[in-house]
Amino acid sequence: MRKEQEEAFWQTIKAFDEIGLLRHVMIIGSWAEYLFPPLFKTDFMPNLRTRDVDFFYRNINIPKEKINVVQKLKNIGYIYDEVDGISRFYKEDLLELEFLTRVLGAGTDGKVNIKPLGITSEGLRAINILSDFAREIETTATDGEKYTLIIPEPSAYVIQKILTNPAREPQEKRAKDIVAVKELLYHIEKSTEHKTKFSEVYKTLSVKQLKIIKQVCEENQIVLP
């Protein structure tokens, strides 16, 4: 990861904090791995090679007041655009931000309006498991500022990566995810706390999900805790 990318990430976190947005979002996707190291008592180091930063907006019905994220991000150098009707934010060649939302009940994946932000997100059922296993952490930015961030439990993150692997395109992304899964499982295995949490997450899976887990693990020689 380039130093400029890291600095842009923390500049974004600072902007979100200033407009009261941080408590409403969870950092998911590969950038969650960037925040995982303090959760392990091992030498875990993320192999981050993406500029895509995904923010999971946890409850589209709150707050009632507007949060002007579009203007705030423009103020720190982001360009706002819509791709296939989904709002995206680009900062030079450093970062690309997208907001995602969960799908509940009988709903299907698709576009979801986040009214407090005035933007359109992508609703994905695949991220529901991350919402169910959220973790709040205290972290320090590169400039020394401290923030409270919400990330998924590493165990939920790993299981979600396995579940979504068959549908990942292109093949290179599937392969990259498997590498990340194996690395994280190695460190989860070394921690009683994380192994217990892994079992807790695993017990929530449906029969259909368990079948996908088994298939992906067999195809990629993955051994679960």
N, C-alpha and C positions, 0 to 999 in steps of 0.2 A: 504494500500500500504506500502511495506517495504521501510525503509529509503535507503537501498542499491539500490532498483529499481529507486527511485527518483533521486539519485545521478548519476546512470547510464544513465538515461534519459537526464539529463543536460550535462553530459559528451558528449553524442551523439550530442546534439544541438551545443555545443561548437565546436566539430569536423566539423559539417556541416558548421558552420559559417566560420571556418578557410579556408575551400576549396571553399567558395562562393556558397554553395548549398542551404542555407536557403531561399533565395529569390525565388527559383524555386519550393519549395514544400509547401504544406498545410498539417498541422497535422489534421488528421481526426480520426474516430473511437473513442473509449472510452477515449483515452488520450487527445482528444480535451476538454473533460469535465474537466480534470485536470486544464486546462487553462481558463475555463469559469468564476470562482468566481469573479474576478475583474470587469466583465461586468455587474454584478448584484449589486443592492444596498440592497441585502437581505443576508441571512445567508446560501446561497447555498454552499454545500460541496459535491464534487463528491464521489461516492462510487466505487472507482477504484479497480477492482479485476482481472486485466488481464496483461499479460506481452507482449501482441501483440501491437506493435506500427505501425500504418499505415501512410505512407507518400504519399500524392497524388502529383505526378509530373505533374505540371499544363500545360506545353507545351513541348512535346517531341522533338520539333525542335530547341530549344534553351537551352544553348548557343551553338555556333559553336565549341568552344574549348572543350576539354575533361575535365571531372571532375572525378578524380580518387577516387571515393567513396569506392570502394572495398578495396584498400590498406589502405586508411585512417581508415576505420572501423576495419580492421585487426590490425592496429597499436594500437588501444585502446581495444583490447581483443575480438573482434567479430570473429566468425567462419562463413565463407561463404559457402553456399550450394545451390543446386537447387532442388526444390521439384516439380515434375511434370512439369519441364521446367521453373519454376518460381524462380527467385533469392530471397533468404532469408538470413538473417543475425541473428546469435544467440550469445548472450552474457551470458554465464554460464546459470543459471536458472533464470536470471533476466529479460531480454528483448528479444523479437523476432521482427525484423524489416522486413517490406515488403513495396515495392513501388507499387502504383496503378496508373493507367492512365484512362482517360475518353474515351468513345466511341462516335464518331461523325457520323452524317449522317446515312447511312443505315448499318453501321458496326455492328458487333455482339461482344459480350463479348469474350475475349480470350487473348492470349499472345501478348504482345506489346514490341518491342525492344526500350529501351531508349538509343539511340546512344551516347549522351553526357556522360552517366554513364557507358556504356558498360555492361548493365545488361538487363534482361528480366522481365517485369512487368506483372501484370494482368490487362487487360482493362475491366472496368466495366461501363456500362451505368448508373447504379444506383447512381453513385457519381456525375453525371453531375450537379445536383441541388446544390451541395456543391460548385462547381466551380463558379456557377453563383452568389453566395452570399458569397463571400470571405470577410474576415475582418482582417485588419492588427492591431496587438497589440504590445505595448511595455511591456515587462515583465522582471522580475528579477529572476535569477537562485538562487539556494540555497547557492552558494558561493558569491553572490552579483553582479555577472556579469549581464549586461543588454543586451537583445536581442530583435530584431524585428521579430515577428513570424506571420505567416498567418494561420488563423483558419476559420472554417465556422461560419456564423451567427448562434447563438443557435437555432433560429426558423427554419432555413433550416436544421440544424442537426436533430432536432426533427422530422420534416416532412419526412426526408430521412429515419430515423429509423422506422417510421410507415410504409412507403412504402415498405421497404425491410423485414419487420417482417414476412410475410407469408412464405417467402422462407428461413428463417433462420433455420439452423440445428446446434445442436440438439435442442429439446424443451426447454432445460434449458437456451439456449442463447436467445430464443424468449422471455421467461419470464423475463430474466434479462433486456432486452431492454425495455420491457414495463414498468418495475419499473423506469428505467432511464427517459423514456419519461414522465411519470406522475410527477416525481420529477421536471424536467425541466419546464414542463408546469405550475406547481404551481408558479414557480418564474417568468416565462414569464408573467403570468397573473397579477403580482404585478407591472409591469413596462409598462408605456404608450409607451415608445420607443420600447420595444420588442413586445408588442401587435401589434403595427403598422407594424413592420417588419414582424411579423407572417402573417398578412393580405396580405402584399406585396408578400411574398413567395407563399402563398396559391393561389393567383390569377394567378400564372404562371402554375398551374397544369392542366394536360389534363383531359378529361372526364374519361379515363381509370384510371388515378391516383386517381382522386376524388372517384371513386368507391372503390378502394382499401382502401383509407383513411377511408371511411365510414364503410366498413366492419370491419376493425381492431379496430376502435373506439367502434363500437357496441359490438364486442366480448369481449372487455377488459374494458368496462365502462370508456372510455376516453372522457373527455369533452374538446373540443378545445376552445381557447379564442374567 
